[in-house]
Amino acid sequence: MDNMQREELERLMFFEQTREKAAADYIRSPTDADNLTRWGGALLELAHFRQGQDSIDMVQDAVSKLEEALRINPRKHDALWCLGNAHTSQGFLVTETDKANDYFKKAARCFQQALDEEPHNELYQKALEMTEKAPSLHQELQKQLASQAVLGGGSAAGPVKQPGAKKKKDSDFKYDVMGWIVLAVGVIAWVGLAKSNIPPPPPPPPSLR
């Protein structure tokens, strides 16, 4: 198992633990905005390990948790930033340009509000700047996917599993694009808090080392 695969496995296990702990803590303290933010952020990260509708549903679940945190504390800047990332993900998960741009506008508003709360936060400033580029990046993504679809459809005599393989390639490309900004959610904003509240992930089985 190479280092990248090991890191992905550890990341998956970490965010699964974070989600499970947040769900348990929510039962005891449903008005803890910090916990809801960690929960939403973990769901957003885990969505990148899913495909298709499962990923879309998990991002929407993340949005619900983050919006709940903001109903408790409307000025919670890290929740606003995570919600901006969630809306960015939603934009890249749809093909319609108008719908995608609506999500990107929502994301920009969230990032701006987060920046208003913390004007010197370079991460929030960078997120806002990158979101301005999201519509053009979305268009490029759709062109790439359309091009891959044309190339993938040119071999009718290919093996039966080929469409699935092409779909996975398209999905991988889409998630690579999503990762341009969303990946930082777990790395910088709140992951330190989460790590202080859950045990470290167990080592992978010997067969995977």
Residue, then its C-alpha position, 0 to 999 in steps of 0.5 A: m500500500d503506497n503512502m497516498q493510499r495510506e493517507e487516504l485511508e487514514r483520512l477516511m477513518f478520521f472523518e468517519q470517527t469525527r462524524e460518529k462522535a459529532a452525532a453522539d455529542y449532538i444527542r447530548s448537546p443539540t445546541d452546540a454550534d462547534n459540534l455541528t460545524r465539525w459534523g458538517g465539515a466531516l460530512l463534506e470531507l466524506a462526500h469526496f469518498r462517495q460517488g454520484q447521488d451518495s455524494i450529493d446527498m452527503v453534501q446536502d446533509a453537511v449543508s443542513k448541519l452547518e445551517e443549523a449551527l448558523r441558526i444558533n450562532p449566525r456570526k460563526h465564521d468557521a461555519l460560514w466558511c465551511l458552508g461556502n465550501a459546501h455550496t462550492s461542492q454543490g455547484f461542481l456537482v451539477t451540470e446546469t450552468d445557471k444552477a451551478n452559478d447560483y450555488f457559487k453566488k451562495a458560496a461567495r456570500c458565505f465567504q464574504q460574511a466569514l471575512d466580515e467577521e474575521p477581516h484579516n483571515e487570509l484563508y477566507q480572503k483566498a476562498l472568496e477570490m477563488t470562488e470568483k473563478a468557479p463559474s469559468l472552472h465549472q464550464e471547463l469541467q463540463k467541456q472536459l466531461a463532454s469530451q471524455a464522453v465523446l471519446g468513451g462512446g467511440s468504441a461500441a465493441g469494448p467490454v461491458k464494464q467500460p461505461g462504468a470505468k469511464k463514469k468512474k474516470d469522469s467522477d474522479f476528474k470532477y472530485d479533483v476539481m471539487g478538491w481545489i478548495v474543499l480539501a482545506v475544510g478539514v485541514i485548517a479550519w476545525v480539524g484541530l478541535a476534532k482531533s483533540n476530542i477523538p482518539p487517533p485512528p487505528p493503524p491499517p491492517p498488516s495486509l494494507r501496510 
